[in-house]
Amino acid sequence: MASSRKSSLLNLTERLAISLGPQLPEGSSILLGLSGGVDSVVLLHLLHHLAPRFSWKLSALHVHHGISRNADSWAEFCRLLCERHQIPLCIERVDIAPLRSQGIEAAARRLRHAAFDAQRCDFVALAHHADDQVETLFLQLLRGAGVKGASAMPVLSQPKKTQRTHRLVRPLLQFTRDEILTYAAEQRLEWVEDESNADERYPRNFLRHRLLPELATQFPSYRETLTRSTSHFAEAASLLDELARIDAAGALIDACLSVTALQALSHARAKNLLRYFFDQQGAPMPHAAKLDDLLQQLCSAREDAALCIDFGGWQVRRHQGRVYVLQAFASFDGVLQWQGEAILPWPALNASVVFQYTEGQGISLATLQGAEVTLRQRQGGESLRPQAAGSTRTLKNLFQECGIPPWQRERLPLLYCGDDLVCVPGVAIAAAFQATGIEAAVSISLTPR
């Protein structure tokens, strides 16, 4: 038995080393998503054996959803497991209640990925395997997904705009569930069982326990053939992205998409470009009917139409021949005090106000010493004098000259010193507060969060 266990360990670790070693550079930091189930426990065991060979820095993250009555014991199991292997572990507690309307599975997945995004690492390792891949393909097809959705899960993913710089890696996609269970048994590993995995009301569990075993009786090699199909879909999706990049050249500028460019393309090609644009901005993908409706409205609206279309907590807007996609704005009526911070959040525009200290450019720090410095929203009727020898200008005129989209005008941060309007970032600075020579100054900009 000891010889069998050693052989199994060598077999899986060597297969993993051959496939994963060339893709993850030596010295990479790898964060493992550790649920405590058999799949993630096996992946932890394998990576723990491979990490010294490739000088990988291995750590783990357990997301405590609090859904099950056993959630505390699962977190404790993960703590003891990582302690035994001397692997750093972070336990992140999340509240699923505000997202329950999305469905428990979708909400839990979203919170897990948000927890991963908040960590600093080179790679996030997830324990999806070949059976998960097939189940994902079926679920995507049943939802009417296109070729990108049907390509299922890649072994190595590119980082999204909503992530930090890490990439997702799924080392076990080459292994079946049976191989993983066999390995876990031979290595005498322990793991926890999530009772919800037996609940066939969840679509994935229905496929796993009812449909796929029946399919296996007629098509024993369905995993291999369907996995091959996901590769074909992935190639097709890559070609569509390549076409979209060609169409986006000159049409996608400053995170905006040209309406004229959309109008010049065939319907199918315009939809492909619009999907690519949404993906580049980190926006969710609308379903097919919604995407058709979006494209029709964007291409047929009047030039002066104040077009705003809501979907899934996001907005699509058209202004001066350009398409914008952005997260829906939160309500914010507060006043923020600036006390020298480098960054202040500005929820009114889902943005941050960045303060950079300079010399002779921007706002003179000396002129800000006389009163409290605050950021406020526009109330209406504000004005300032950008040039000492010029006239006082209303913000309405300045916004129009600068081409500020209408939905931003009421939400831009205004910097005040006492009751004096000092600056609107990216628009104008009041002449009386402008720095000259080499005096200490600060420049202010607005960046998306």
VENMONOR-V612771 format. One record per pair of residues at least 12 apart in sequence whose ideal C-beta (glycine too) atoms are under 8 Angstrom apart, sorted by sequence separation. I is the first residue (numbers start at 1). J is the second residue. D is the distance in whole Angstrom. If there is no record, write none. Layout:
<<I | J | D> <I | J | D>>
//
This chain:
<<32 | 44 | 6> <62 | 74 | 8> <79 | 91 | 7> <96 | 108 | 6> <99 | 111 | 7> <140 | 152 | 7> <156 | 168 | 7> <157 | 169 | 8> <261 | 273 | 7> <262 | 274 | 7> <297 | 309 | 6> <314 | 326 | 7> <315 | 327 | 8> <342 | 354 | 7> <343 | 355 | 7> <382 | 394 | 7> <383 | 395 | 7> <386 | 398 | 8> <412 | 424 | 6> <413 | 425 | 6> <420 | 432 | 8> <62 | 75 | 6> <78 | 91 | 7> <137 | 150 | 6> <156 | 169 | 5> <305 | 318 | 7> <314 | 327 | 6> <315 | 328 | 5> <342 | 355 | 6> <381 | 394 | 8> <382 | 395 | 5> <396 | 409 | 8> <412 | 425 | 7> <420 | 433 | 8> <155 | 169 | 7> <156 | 170 | 8> <247 | 261 | 7> <313 | 327 | 6> <314 | 328 | 6> <332 | 346 | 8> <341 | 355 | 7> <342 | 356 | 8> <395 | 409 | 8> <32 | 47 | 6> <96 | 111 | 6> <137 | 152 | 5> <155 | 170 | 6> <294 | 309 | 6> <313 | 328 | 5> <332 | 347 | 4> <340 | 355 | 8> <412 | 427 | 7> <44 | 60 | 7> <62 | 78 | 4> <75 | 91 | 5> <136 | 152 | 5> <154 | 170 | 7> <155 | 171 | 7> <257 | 273 | 7> <275 | 291 | 7> <293 | 309 | 8> <332 | 348 | 4> <417 | 433 | 7> <30 | 47 | 7> <62 | 79 | 8> <94 | 111 | 4> <136 | 153 | 6> <153 | 170 | 6> <257 | 274 | 7> <274 | 291 | 7> <294 | 311 | 8> <301 | 318 | 6> <330 | 347 | 5> <338 | 355 | 7> <378 | 395 | 7> <60 | 78 | 7> <94 | 112 | 8> <155 | 173 | 5> <247 | 265 | 6> <298 | 316 | 7> <303 | 321 | 7> <310 | 328 | 7> <330 | 348 | 7> <133 | 152 | 5> <329 | 348 | 6> <425 | 444 | 5> <426 | 445 | 7> <94 | 114 | 8> <133 | 153 | 6> <153 | 173 | 7> <257 | 277 | 5> <271 | 291 | 6> <274 | 294 | 7> <298 | 318 | 6> <329 | 349 | 7> <330 | 350 | 7> <425 | 445 | 6> <426 | 446 | 6> <30 | 51 | 8> <94 | 115 | 6> <132 | 153 | 7> <271 | 292 | 7> <274 | 295 | 6> <290 | 311 | 6> <329 | 350 | 6> <423 | 444 | 6> <425 | 446 | 5> <60 | 82 | 5> <247 | 269 | 7> <251 | 273 | 7> <294 | 316 | 6> <353 | 375 | 6> <92 | 115 | 4> <327 | 350 | 5> <404 | 427 | 7> <271 | 295 | 6> <274 | 298 | 8> <326 | 350 | 7> <402 | 426 | 7> <128 | 153 | 6> <247 | 272 | 8> <248 | 273 | 6> <252 | 277 | 6> <270 | 295 | 6> <286 | 311 | 5> <298 | 323 | 6> <402 | 427 | 5> <28 | 54 | 8> <30 | 56 | 5> <32 | 58 | 7> <34 | 60 | 4> <36 | 62 | 7> <92 | 118 | 8> <243 | 269 | 7> <247 | 273 | 5> <255 | 281 | 6> <286 | 312 | 7> <398 | 424 | 7> <29 | 56 | 8> <30 | 57 | 7> <32 | 59 | 7> <33 | 60 | 8> <34 | 61 | 7> <35 | 62 | 7> <60 | 87 | 6> <62 | 89 | 6> <64 | 91 | 6> <66 | 93 | 7> <284 | 311 | 8> <26 | 54 | 5> <27 | 55 | 5> <28 | 56 | 6> <29 | 57 | 4> <30 | 58 | 5> <31 | 59 | 5> <32 | 60 | 5> <33 | 61 | 6> <34 | 62 | 5> <35 | 63 | 8> <59 | 87 | 6> <60 | 88 | 7> <61 | 89 | 7> <62 | 90 | 7> <64 | 92 | 7> <66 | 94 | 8> <244 | 272 | 5> <248 | 276 | 6> <252 | 280 | 7> <267 | 295 | 7> <284 | 312 | 5> <399 | 427 | 7> <21 | 50 | 8> <26 | 55 | 5> <27 | 56 | 7> <28 | 57 | 7> <30 | 59 | 7> <31 | 60 | 7> <32 | 61 | 7> <58 | 87 | 6> <59 | 88 | 4> <60 | 89 | 5> <61 | 90 | 5> <62 | 91 | 5> <63 | 92 | 5> <64 | 93 | 4> <65 | 94 | 6> <66 | 95 | 7> <67 | 96 | 6> <90 | 119 | 7> <243 | 272 | 6> <244 | 273 | 5> <247 | 276 | 8> <248 | 277 | 7> <270 | 299 | 7> <284 | 313 | 8> <346 | 375 | 7> <348 | 377 | 6> <395 | 424 | 7> <398 | 427 | 5> <415 | 444 | 6> <16 | 46 | 5> <20 | 50 | 7> <24 | 54 | 7> <26 | 56 | 8> <27 | 57 | 7> <29 | 59 | 7> <31 | 61 | 6> <33 | 63 | 7> <59 | 89 | 7> <60 | 90 | 7> <61 | 91 | 8> <62 | 92 | 7> <64 | 94 | 7> <66 | 96 | 7> <284 | 314 | 7> <398 | 428 | 6> <59 | 90 | 7> <61 | 92 | 6> <63 | 94 | 6> <65 | 96 | 6> <244 | 275 | 7> <245 | 276 | 7> <283 | 314 | 5> <344 | 375 | 7> <378 | 409 | 7> <21 | 53 | 8> <24 | 56 | 7> <240 | 272 | 5> <244 | 276 | 3> <378 | 410 | 5> <382 | 414 | 7> <395 | 427 | 8> <13 | 46 | 6> <17 | 50 | 6> <21 | 54 | 6> <262 | 295 | 7> <377 | 410 | 7> <378 | 411 | 8> <413 | 446 | 7> <12 | 46 | 6> <16 | 50 | 6> <339 | 373 | 8> <377 | 411 | 6> <378 | 412 | 7> <412 | 446 | 7> <241 | 276 | 6> <337 | 372 | 6> <338 | 373 | 5> <377 | 412 | 8> <393 | 428 | 7> <13 | 49 | 5> <17 | 53 | 7> <240 | 276 | 8> <262 | 298 | 6> <263 | 299 | 5> <337 | 373 | 7> <338 | 374 | 7> <377 | 413 | 7> <378 | 414 | 6> <13 | 50 | 6> <17 | 54 | 8> <44 | 81 | 7> <48 | 85 | 5> <67 | 104 | 7> <262 | 299 | 6> <337 | 374 | 5> <338 | 375 | 6> <376 | 413 | 7> <377 | 414 | 7> <384 | 421 | 5> <36 | 74 | 5> <44 | 82 | 8> <336 | 374 | 6> <337 | 375 | 8> <375 | 413 | 4> <376 | 414 | 5> <383 | 421 | 8> <384 | 422 | 8> <35 | 74 | 7> <36 | 75 | 8> <48 | 87 | 7> <259 | 298 | 6> <335 | 374 | 5> <336 | 375 | 4> <375 | 414 | 7> <382 | 421 | 6> <9 | 49 | 7> <41 | 81 | 7> <133 | 173 | 6> <259 | 299 | 7> <335 | 375 | 7> <375 | 415 | 6> <376 | 416 | 6> <384 | 424 | 8> <36 | 77 | 5> <44 | 85 | 7> <67 | 108 | 7> <132 | 173 | 8> <335 | 376 | 5> <374 | 415 | 8> <375 | 416 | 8> <390 | 431 | 8> <36 | 78 | 5> <124 | 166 | 5> <126 | 168 | 6> <128 | 170 | 5> <130 | 172 | 8> <283 | 325 | 5> <373 | 415 | 7> <374 | 416 | 5> <386 | 428 | 4> <35 | 78 | 8> <44 | 87 | 7> <65 | 108 | 5> <122 | 165 | 8> <123 | 166 | 6> <124 | 167 | 7> <126 | 169 | 7> <127 | 170 | 8> <129 | 172 | 4> <130 | 173 | 6> <373 | 416 | 7> <386 | 429 | 7> <388 | 431 | 4> <34 | 78 | 5> <120 | 164 | 7> <122 | 166 | 6> <123 | 167 | 6> <124 | 168 | 5> <125 | 169 | 5> <126 | 170 | 5> <128 | 172 | 6> <129 | 173 | 6> <130 | 174 | 7> <281 | 325 | 5> <283 | 327 | 8> <333 | 377 | 7> <373 | 417 | 5> <384 | 428 | 6> <386 | 430 | 7> <387 | 431 | 6> <388 | 432 | 8> <36 | 81 | 8> <63 | 108 | 8> <117 | 162 | 7> <119 | 164 | 8> <121 | 166 | 5> <122 | 167 | 7> <123 | 168 | 7> <124 | 169 | 7> <125 | 170 | 8> <127 | 172 | 6> <128 | 173 | 6> <130 | 175 | 6> <131 | 176 | 6> <281 | 326 | 8> <332 | 377 | 7> <372 | 417 | 8> <385 | 430 | 6> <386 | 431 | 6> <65 | 111 | 7> <117 | 163 | 5> <120 | 166 | 8> <123 | 169 | 5> <125 | 171 | 6> <129 | 175 | 5> <130 | 176 | 5> <131 | 177 | 4> <277 | 323 | 7> <371 | 417 | 5> <372 | 418 | 6> <384 | 430 | 4> <385 | 431 | 5> <34 | 81 | 8> <116 | 163 | 8> <117 | 164 | 6> <119 | 166 | 7> <129 | 176 | 6> <130 | 177 | 8> <176 | 223 | 6> <278 | 325 | 6> <370 | 417 | 7> <371 | 418 | 3> <385 | 432 | 7> <34 | 82 | 7> <63 | 111 | 7> <129 | 177 | 6> <277 | 325 | 7> <370 | 418 | 7> <371 | 419 | 8> <63 | 112 | 5> <274 | 323 | 8> <368 | 417 | 5> <371 | 420 | 8> <373 | 422 | 8> <116 | 166 | 7> <367 | 417 | 7> <129 | 180 | 6> <63 | 115 | 5> <116 | 168 | 8> <363 | 415 | 8> <61 | 115 | 6> <368 | 422 | 7> <34 | 89 | 7> <61 | 116 | 7> <367 | 422 | 8> <61 | 119 | 6> <259 | 318 | 6> <349 | 408 | 7> <363 | 422 | 6> <353 | 413 | 5> <363 | 423 | 6> <142 | 203 | 8> <260 | 321 | 6> <262 | 323 | 7> <59 | 121 | 7> <259 | 321 | 5> <349 | 411 | 5> <258 | 321 | 7> <259 | 322 | 7> <348 | 411 | 4> <349 | 412 | 7> <139 | 203 | 6> <258 | 322 | 6> <259 | 323 | 6> <349 | 413 | 8> <139 | 204 | 7> <257 | 322 | 7> <258 | 323 | 8> <348 | 413 | 7> <367 | 432 | 7> <368 | 433 | 7> <256 | 322 | 4> <257 | 323 | 4> <363 | 429 | 6> <367 | 433 | 5> <256 | 323 | 6> <346 | 413 | 5> <362 | 429 | 7> <139 | 207 | 7> <256 | 324 | 6> <135 | 204 | 5> <138 | 207 | 5> <255 | 324 | 8> <364 | 433 | 6> <363 | 433 | 5> <364 | 434 | 7> <365 | 435 | 8> <363 | 434 | 7> <364 | 435 | 4> <135 | 207 | 5> <353 | 425 | 7> <362 | 434 | 8> <363 | 435 | 6> <364 | 436 | 7> <135 | 208 | 6> <138 | 211 | 8> <362 | 435 | 6> <366 | 439 | 6> <361 | 435 | 6> <365 | 439 | 8> <366 | 440 | 7> <360 | 435 | 5> <364 | 439 | 6> <365 | 440 | 5> <359 | 435 | 8> <360 | 436 | 6> <364 | 440 | 8> <365 | 441 | 6> <131 | 208 | 7> <135 | 212 | 7> <336 | 413 | 8> <338 | 415 | 7> <358 | 435 | 8> <360 | 437 | 5> <364 | 441 | 6> <365 | 442 | 6> <47 | 125 | 7> <134 | 212 | 7> <152 | 230 | 4> <329 | 407 | 8> <360 | 438 | 5> <363 | 441 | 6> <33 | 112 | 7> <150 | 229 | 8> <151 | 230 | 5> <332 | 411 | 8> <359 | 438 | 5> <360 | 439 | 6> <362 | 441 | 4> <363 | 442 | 5> <150 | 230 | 7> <151 | 231 | 8> <154 | 234 | 7> <359 | 439 | 7> <361 | 441 | 6> <362 | 442 | 5> <363 | 443 | 7> <131 | 212 | 8> <152 | 233 | 7> <324 | 405 | 7> <359 | 440 | 7> <360 | 441 | 6> <362 | 443 | 3> <363 | 444 | 7> <43 | 125 | 6> <151 | 233 | 4> <152 | 234 | 8> <329 | 411 | 6> <359 | 441 | 6> <361 | 443 | 6> <362 | 444 | 7> <33 | 116 | 7> <150 | 233 | 4> <151 | 234 | 4> <320 | 403 | 7> <357 | 440 | 7> <358 | 441 | 5> <43 | 127 | 4> <357 | 441 | 7> <358 | 442 | 7> <31 | 116 | 7> <42 | 127 | 7> <148 | 233 | 8> <151 | 236 | 8> <357 | 442 | 5> <358 | 443 | 5> <147 | 233 | 5> <151 | 237 | 5> <319 | 405 | 5> <356 | 442 | 7> <40 | 127 | 4> <319 | 406 | 7> <355 | 442 | 5> <356 | 443 | 5> <31 | 119 | 5> <39 | 127 | 4> <134 | 222 | 7> <317 | 405 | 7> <355 | 443 | 8> <356 | 444 | 8> <39 | 128 | 8> <134 | 223 | 6> <137 | 226 | 6> <147 | 236 | 4> <148 | 237 | 4> <355 | 444 | 6> <356 | 445 | 7> <31 | 121 | 4> <37 | 127 | 8> <39 | 129 | 6> <133 | 223 | 8> <147 | 237 | 5> <317 | 407 | 6> <354 | 444 | 7> <29 | 120 | 8> <30 | 121 | 7> <33 | 124 | 6> <146 | 237 | 8> <353 | 444 | 6> <354 | 445 | 5> <29 | 121 | 4> <30 | 122 | 7> <31 | 123 | 7> <32 | 124 | 8> <33 | 125 | 7> <35 | 127 | 8> <131 | 223 | 7> <134 | 226 | 5> <137 | 229 | 7> <148 | 240 | 7> <353 | 445 | 8> <354 | 446 | 7> <29 | 122 | 5> <30 | 123 | 5> <31 | 124 | 5> <32 | 125 | 5> <33 | 126 | 5> <130 | 223 | 5> <133 | 226 | 8> <134 | 227 | 7> <137 | 230 | 6> <147 | 240 | 7> <353 | 446 | 6> <354 | 447 | 6> <28 | 122 | 4> <29 | 123 | 7> <30 | 124 | 8> <31 | 125 | 7> <33 | 127 | 7> <133 | 227 | 6> <352 | 446 | 7> <28 | 123 | 6> <30 | 125 | 5> <32 | 127 | 8> <351 | 446 | 5> <352 | 447 | 5> <351 | 447 | 6> <352 | 448 | 8> <25 | 122 | 8> <105 | 202 | 6> <130 | 227 | 6> <133 | 230 | 6> <349 | 446 | 7> <351 | 448 | 5> <352 | 449 | 5> <24 | 122 | 8> <350 | 448 | 7> <351 | 449 | 6> <24 | 123 | 6> <105 | 204 | 8> <308 | 407 | 7> <350 | 449 | 6> <306 | 406 | 7> <346 | 446 | 7> <345 | 449 | 7> <81 | 190 | 8> <77 | 190 | 8> <77 | 192 | 5> <74 | 192 | 5> <73 | 192 | 7> <161 | 280 | 7> <74 | 194 | 8> <161 | 281 | 7> <162 | 282 | 4> <161 | 282 | 4> <70 | 192 | 7> <160 | 282 | 6> <47 | 171 | 7> <70 | 194 | 8> <46 | 171 | 7> <70 | 195 | 7> <68 | 194 | 7> <68 | 195 | 7> <148 | 275 | 8> <43 | 171 | 6> <68 | 196 | 7> <43 | 172 | 6> <67 | 196 | 8> <42 | 172 | 7> <23 | 155 | 8> <23 | 156 | 6> <39 | 172 | 7> <31 | 166 | 7> <19 | 155 | 8> <39 | 177 | 8> <42 | 180 | 5> <30 | 169 | 8> <39 | 180 | 6> <42 | 183 | 6> <38 | 180 | 6> <42 | 184 | 5> <45 | 187 | 6> <146 | 288 | 8> <38 | 181 | 6> <41 | 184 | 7> <144 | 287 | 8> <45 | 189 | 6> <144 | 288 | 7> <24 | 169 | 7> <23 | 169 | 7> <38 | 184 | 5> <42 | 189 | 7> <41 | 189 | 6> <20 | 169 | 7> <41 | 190 | 7> <41 | 191 | 4> <20 | 171 | 5> <38 | 189 | 8> <19 | 171 | 7> <38 | 191 | 4> <37 | 191 | 6> <16 | 171 | 6> <19 | 174 | 6> <36 | 191 | 6> <37 | 192 | 6> <36 | 192 | 4> <37 | 193 | 7> <35 | 192 | 8> <37 | 194 | 6> <15 | 174 | 7> <35 | 194 | 7> <15 | 175 | 8> <37 | 197 | 8> <12 | 175 | 7> <12 | 179 | 7> <12 | 183 | 6> <8 | 182 | 7> <9 | 183 | 8> <8 | 183 | 6> <9 | 186 | 8> <8 | 186 | 5> <9 | 187 | 6> <8 | 187 | 7> <5 | 186 | 5> <4 | 186 | 6> <5 | 187 | 6> <5 | 188 | 8>>
//
